[in-house]
Amino acid sequence: MSALQRGLLATGLWNADAPTVRAVPAAATPVMPASGATAYPHQLPLTTLDGQSVSLSDLKGKAVFVNMWASWCPPCVAEMPGIQALYKKMDPKKVAFVLISLDENPAKARAMLKRQGYTFPVYFPAGPLVPPFDSNSIPSTVILGPNGEVAARHEGMADYDTPEFEAALAQLVR
């Protein structure tokens, strides 16, 4: 099923455009804690493939491409080659990729990633997904600006490996 969907994406017969990324003004600080320092609005505890604890807030200062997926989801699997291609093109000092596997069995996700040769960073949620990441559908993608503001959100499959989307992501961190 995912091969058919990937084929339709490649031919352009099925229009699964990536979301339009809007510029996020650097001065748009969502929260000011008592200390006066700028807080990152999204505290999302995650676990790496090797079991290390991390938080989305560790990526403050970068544009962040967050994609929720599962190995059993054909549209998720179909859009992954495009995400991998985009990941390889972006500057990791400016753009972070956070692919969150919603597989109940992490071994299945690890096996699929290894089989396909994907190198983008994959995480597992260490608790319930919170807004803006809590979606009723997958794949679901949220793009955050360097200050944590939501620059774009898309539910469903999309082709992210386009010059327009690459330029929009790069523009977020200029």
N, C-alpha and C positions, 0 to 999 in steps of 0.2 A: 504494500500500500504506500509506504513512504517513497519507494522508488518511482511510482507513478506520480505522486505529488511533486517530487523533486523534478521529474521530467516536465511536468506542466509549468513549474516555475521557470525552468530553463528556456522553454519555448516562448514564454510570454502569453500563452493561451489562458493561463489562470493568473489574474492580476492580484498578487499578494504583496502590495507595496509596503515598504518599511514606513514607520511613522515619521511625520515631519517633526524635526527637532527644532524647538524654538530656543533662541538665545536666552540665557539666564543672566540677568545683570549681576555683576560681582557684588554690588552693594545690597542685594536682596538677602539680608541675613534673616533666616526664619526664627531664630531663638537667641535671646541674649541671657545667659545665666548670670547669677549674682556676681560672679567674679569679673564680669565685663568681657570675657573672652567669647568668641563666636562658637556656638555649639553646632554640631552636625545633627540635623534633625532625625536621621534614621538610625536607630539602634537596632540592628538586626544581627543577633548572634548566629554564627555559622560554624560549621565544622569542615575542615579540609578533608580531602580524600584519605589522608594519612592520620586523621583523628585530632588534628590541632584545632584549638578554639581561636576564632577570629571574629571581628565585628566589621560590619560595613563601614562604620565610622572611621576605621583605620585608613580608609581610602580618601579621606578629605583632601581636597586640592586637585583631584583628578575628575575627569568626566568618567562616569561609571555606567557600563552596559550590563544591566541585570536581566537575566533570562531564566524563567522558571520552566522546567521541562521534566520529562520522564522517558525512560527507555522504551516503555510500552506504548508511547504516544506517537503514531505515524506522522502527524504534522510537525511534531517536535524534532523527530529524527530527520525529516525532509529538509528543515531549514538549517540544520547543523553544518553542512558543508559551506554554506554562505557565511555563517558566523565564524567558522574556522578561518576562512579566507580573509575576512575583515580583521579578525584578531591578529593575523600575521602581518597585516599592513599598518596597524596602528602603533604609535609610539607608547610603550608601556609606562613611560615616565609621565605621560599625560592622560592616557585612557586606560582604565582598568576594566577587565571582564570578570563578571561574577555569574557563572552559570549554576543555578541552584537545582539540583536533582530532587525531585519529589518522589523518587522511587522508595517504596517501603523497604525494599531489600537493596542496600547500597552495593552489594556484590554484583547485582545485575547491571547497575549503572557503570560500575568500574569495568565490567567485562565488555560492555558495548563501547565504551570510550577506547579501551585498549584495542578492540577488534577494528575500529574505524581509524585509529591513529590520531585522535584529536588531542591537541596540546593545550587548549584553553583551560583556565582554572575552573575547577568544578568543586562545589561545596554542597553540603547538606544542611537543612535548617536545624538549628539547635533548640527550636521552640516554634510556637505558631508564627506564621507569617503575619506581619502587621502592615497596615496601609503605608505606602501605596502598593505593596507587593502581594497582598491577599486578593487573589483573583479566583473566580469560579471556573476559569477555563485555562487550559494550557495548549500550546505555548503562550506565555505572557511575558512581555518585555517592558522594562522601565528604564529610561535613560535619565541619569542624574547629572546635574552640572557640578562643578567643583565645590560649590558650597552646599550641596545636598538637595537643591531644589529640583523638582521633577521637571525635566525639559521635554519629555515625551513618554507616552504610554501606549502600548499596542497589545491587544488580545487577539490571538490567532497567529497563524503562520505568516511569515514575511520574508522577502529577499533583502537581507541587510548588506550584501556585498555589491553595492552600487557606488559609483563615484559621488553621487549626490549625498547619500547617507554618510559616506566616509568624510566628505567635506563638512557636513553638518556637525559630526562628532568632533572633528578637529577644531571647528570654529568655537565650540564650547570652552576650549581651554587656551584660546589665544589671548 
